[in-house]
Amino acid sequence: MKLFVFERDEYDIDRFTKRINEWVNLHKEITIVDYNFGYANDGKLQTVVVKWK
């Protein structure tokens, strides 16, 4: 199993989720196993870990 981590920098959540979706769509040959979400202290989504094989 492999991991790919996305971390939100200064840009907004819409741009962050769009970046993740573009990556997943670009790599259609992989099988997504799971997603793990990490949140900042203010409750906003900060990281997404994509587990794939």
C-alpha positions, 0 to 999 in steps of 0.5 A, spaced: 500 500 500 502 506 498 500 513 501 500 520 497 499 526 502 496 533 500 496 539 505 493 545 504 497 551 504 494 558 504 489 557 499 482 556 500 478 549 501 475 549 494 482 549 491 484 544 495 479 539 494 480 541 486 487 539 487 486 532 490 480 530 485 485 532 479 490 528 482 485 522 483 482 523 476 489 523 473 491 516 476 485 512 474 490 506 473 491 506 481 486 503 486 484 508 492 483 504 498 482 509 503 482 517 505 484 519 512 482 527 513 486 531 518 483 538 521 487 544 523 485 547 530 480 551 527 476 545 524 478 546 517 480 541 513 488 541 513 491 534 510 488 528 506 492 522 506 490 518 500 491 510 501 492 506 494 495 500 491 
